[in-house]
Amino acid sequence: MKRYTIIGNGVAAIGCIEGIRGVDAQGPITVVSHERHPAYCRPLISYLLEGRADLGHMPYRDGAFYERMGCEVLSGRDAVGIDPAAREVELDDGSRVSFDALCVATGSSPFVPPFAGLATVASQHAFMTLDDALGLDAAIDATSRVLIVGAGLIGLKCAEGICGRVASITVCDLADRVLSSILDAECAALMQARLEEQGIRLMLGDSVDRFEGGLAHMKGGEDVAFDVLVLAVGVRANTALVSQAGGEVDRGIIVDNHMRTSIPGVFAAGDCAQGYDVSLGAKRVLAIMPNAYMQGHAAGVCMAGGDEVFDTGIPMNSIGFFGLHAMTAGTYEGACYEERGEGSIKRLFTEDGLLKGFILIGCDERAGIYTSLIRERTPLDSIDFEALKKAATTTAFSAERRAQMFGEAV
Ligand SMILES: Cc1cc2nc3c(=O)[nH]c(=O)nc-3n(C[C@H](O)[C@H](O)[C@H](O)COP(=O)(O)OP(=O)(O)OC[C@H]3O[C@@H](n4cnc5c(N)ncnc54)[C@H](O)[C@@H]3O)c2cc1C
């Protein structure tokens, strides 16, 4: 019987388990999990703080999942090494787990810049895990002044989660706009206005020079007093296990479309992996849940001897803050079609006869249609793109294509 080991227990691991079991009902699966919780839905941690979700909503699968799937979960254990020749994973207690096929699904970790004086800050938090959220929940009260460093998705989700529960929130970022990795200046300004309406103070184009207890001396010269600090500057893929074992890594663990790393028998999936981005035509880390699950699933199928390719990954985000929704996908290259409404902007980017990416903010659109055009690399001259760019509707496709793509009756 084939033995499977998975390092990490997030969404990619769940995809991997389900992929394995689709092919092999018997082979034992061992999951090595740093976190003690069963796999949970990471994006819900801000809803937990807001009170819109409770701990019962967090698990990604039901309570009987691991048992039903025949998995042994080693909770609270870290994998500290991979020995590809012996086909063993070494754990932090010195024990070893043997494998015939291994999936590294270790996700990413917060990146903490070496801020001067950081050690003098009494209450400092990250915002990546359920335990981070529970720690922050215990640290704040109605008198807390909170400083969040980083105005990306994680920093702003944190701000939304605690808004109304604390005395003040200041968010700073070296970038000159919020969500700078996914929104252009104009779309970011719409989101900024919505955040400021809620009383969140944004200090953009500025960051902390040094900390002194509860005081942040900003590069711009101002001093910001705070009680609770959240560091949400960025994340880095957890690649060390594979690089130390001699595997190829870049910003993530390099994988092919079967999620194979350069080490035979070792696969990688999720936020730790650098796989193919069809909108870019190159490999990059695609750190979002749907990709994590689908990469994990493809890895699992292939580990068990089946054949599943995942070559339709694209960066995409669907995020809302205080009721203003933004959907983005792909790359923002080529010609731009634009529509504006009251508090809304729609931008579609086309190049070489293909839809390459989009930004929709404040729009009420079926963005999934645009996403599938990017993923499938649908030639725009094969559909009524003139109609489609005005409104994302399936009628822009021929009846045969609709049946193919969306299962509609011809
Ligand atoms: C606040 C927040 C909001 C988000 N919102 C969205 C959203 O709206 N939409 C979206 O698509 N994505 C969102 N994401 C991103 C999404 O959560 C990730 O893409 C997804 O969880 C990645 O899954 P993963 O399984 O690859 O990694 P993870 O979920 O990070 O799981 C990896 C696990 O491996 C463990 N691990 C690492 N190293 C070891 C080791 N050596 N030994 C044992 N265990 C180890 C880690 O502790 C972790 O538990 C959000 C993330 C955050 C933090």
The ligand as a MOL file (V3000), in Angstrom:
LIG
                    3D

  0  0  0     0  0            999 V3000
M  V30 BEGIN CTAB
M  V30 COUNTS 53 58 0 0 0
M  V30 BEGIN ATOM
M  V30 1 C -6.9030 37.4320 6.9470 0
M  V30 2 C -6.8700 36.6800 5.6520 0
M  V30 3 C -7.8840 36.8670 4.7250 0
M  V30 4 C -7.8680 36.1490 3.5310 0
M  V30 5 N -8.8950 36.3460 2.6590 0
M  V30 6 C -8.9360 35.6290 1.5180 0
M  V30 7 C -10.0410 35.7360 0.6310 0
M  V30 8 O -10.9640 36.5450 0.8430 0
M  V30 9 N -10.0510 34.9690 -0.5030 0
M  V30 10 C -9.0370 34.0830 -0.7790 0
M  V30 11 O -9.1040 33.3810 -1.7970 0
M  V30 12 N -7.9720 33.9570 0.0470 0
M  V30 13 C -7.8980 34.7110 1.1840 0
M  V30 14 N -6.8310 34.5620 2.0350 0
M  V30 15 C -5.7190 33.6630 1.6360 0
M  V30 16 C -6.0650 32.1960 1.9270 0
M  V30 17 O -6.4400 32.0750 3.2640 0
M  V30 18 C -4.8670 31.3300 1.5800 0
M  V30 19 O -4.6020 31.4370 0.1970 0
M  V30 20 C -5.1010 29.8500 1.9130 0
M  V30 21 O -5.4870 29.6910 3.2470 0
M  V30 22 C -3.8220 29.0540 1.6260 0
M  V30 23 O -4.0030 27.7220 1.9980 0
M  V30 24 P -2.7420 26.7710 2.1910 0
M  V30 25 O -3.3030 25.4490 2.5870 0
M  V30 26 O -1.8400 26.8690 1.0350 0
M  V30 27 O -1.9070 27.4010 3.3980 0
M  V30 28 P -2.3190 27.6760 4.9170 0
M  V30 29 O -3.7840 27.8330 5.0860 0
M  V30 30 O -1.4430 28.7800 5.3660 0
M  V30 31 O -1.9140 26.3180 5.6560 0
M  V30 32 C -0.5790 25.9320 5.8170 0
M  V30 33 C -0.4220 25.2720 7.1700 0
M  V30 34 O 0.8620 24.6300 7.2170 0
M  V30 35 C 1.3890 24.7860 8.5090 0
M  V30 36 N 2.8470 24.5690 8.4650 0
M  V30 37 C 3.7800 25.3980 7.9130 0
M  V30 38 N 4.9990 24.8590 8.0490 0
M  V30 39 C 4.8300 23.6740 8.6840 0
M  V30 40 C 5.7270 22.6590 9.1220 0
M  V30 41 N 7.0490 22.7440 8.8870 0
M  V30 42 N 5.2230 21.5720 9.7580 0
M  V30 43 C 3.8960 21.4620 9.9870 0
M  V30 44 N 2.9980 22.4010 9.6020 0
M  V30 45 C 3.4580 23.4810 8.9540 0
M  V30 46 C 0.9940 26.2130 8.8670 0
M  V30 47 O 1.0730 26.4280 10.2630 0
M  V30 48 C -0.4390 26.2530 8.3430 0
M  V30 49 O -1.3430 25.8030 9.3170 0
M  V30 50 C -6.8020 35.2560 3.2430 0
M  V30 51 C -5.7730 35.0670 4.1860 0
M  V30 52 C -5.7950 35.7670 5.3680 0
M  V30 53 C -4.6880 35.5490 6.3680 0
M  V30 END ATOM
M  V30 BEGIN BOND
M  V30 1 1 1 2
M  V30 2 1 2 3
M  V30 3 2 2 52
M  V30 4 2 3 4
M  V30 5 1 4 5
M  V30 6 1 4 50
M  V30 7 2 5 6
M  V30 8 1 6 7
M  V30 9 1 6 13
M  V30 10 2 7 8
M  V30 11 1 7 9
M  V30 12 1 9 10
M  V30 13 2 10 11
M  V30 14 1 10 12
M  V30 15 2 12 13
M  V30 16 1 13 14
M  V30 17 1 14 15
M  V30 18 1 14 50
M  V30 19 1 15 16
M  V30 20 1 16 17
M  V30 21 1 16 18
M  V30 22 1 18 19
M  V30 23 1 18 20
M  V30 24 1 20 21
M  V30 25 1 20 22
M  V30 26 1 22 23
M  V30 27 1 23 24
M  V30 28 2 24 25
M  V30 29 1 24 26
M  V30 30 1 24 27
M  V30 31 1 27 28
M  V30 32 2 28 29
M  V30 33 1 28 30
M  V30 34 1 28 31
M  V30 35 1 31 32
M  V30 36 1 32 33
M  V30 37 1 33 34
M  V30 38 1 33 48
M  V30 39 1 34 35
M  V30 40 1 35 36
M  V30 41 1 35 46
M  V30 42 1 36 37
M  V30 43 1 36 45
M  V30 44 2 37 38
M  V30 45 1 38 39
M  V30 46 1 39 40
M  V30 47 2 39 45
M  V30 48 1 40 41
M  V30 49 2 40 42
M  V30 50 1 42 43
M  V30 51 2 43 44
M  V30 52 1 44 45
M  V30 53 1 46 47
M  V30 54 1 46 48
M  V30 55 1 48 49
M  V30 56 2 50 51
M  V30 57 1 51 52
M  V30 58 1 52 53
M  V30 END BOND
M  V30 END CTAB
M  END
